[in-house]
């Protein structure tokens, strides 16, 4: 993944969707924001739509205290456009890199 191109895509989406920058604007919008960002990534060639095996393959979903939350996962990069609904001081977007947590689909895990 070309990180400069990904950074450009993040900057473009941030400019297109400033409404997700506030806790009120981010509230309950994780699925919509993630889907919109995935659409942008598809348009930019990051995700080949023919390779998607199911509609939400690039969503990362978590459940905490019965609250479902979604973000976009590209390999070891997790991009959360609506993190400010939980923490008003979170980065916009919240970007987490954790190479230990993921492996590329189709590759064997090292065991």
Residue pairs with C-beta under 8 A, 6 or more apart in sequence:
1 46
1 74
1 75
1 77
5 44
5 46
6 46
6 74
6 77
9 40
9 41
9 44
9 46
10 79
10 93
10 95
12 40
13 36
13 37
13 40
13 81
13 93
14 21
14 92
14 93
16 40
17 33
17 36
17 81
18 25
19 25
19 29
20 26
20 29
20 33
20 81
20 82
20 84
20 92
20 93
21 84
21 92
22 84
23 84
23 85
23 88
26 33
26 81
26 82
26 83
26 84
26 85
27 82
27 85
28 85
29 81
29 82
29 85
30 69
30 70
30 71
30 80
30 81
30 82
30 85
31 59
31 70
33 81
33 82
34 59
34 70
34 71
34 72
34 81
37 72
37 79
37 81
38 47
38 58
38 59
38 72
41 47
41 58
41 72
41 74
42 48
42 49
46 74
47 58
47 74
52 58
56 70
58 72
58 73
58 74
59 70
59 71
59 72
59 73
60 70
60 71
60 72
60 73
60 78
61 68
61 69
61 70
62 68
62 69
63 69
69 80
69 82
69 86
71 78
71 79
71 80
71 81
71 82
71 83
71 94
72 78
72 79
72 80
72 81
73 79
73 102
75 102
75 104
76 97
76 98
76 99
76 101
76 102
77 95
77 96
77 97
78 95
78 96
78 97
78 98
79 93
79 94
79 95
80 90
80 93
80 94
80 95
80 96
81 92
81 93
83 90
83 91
83 92
83 93
83 94
84 90
84 92
103 109
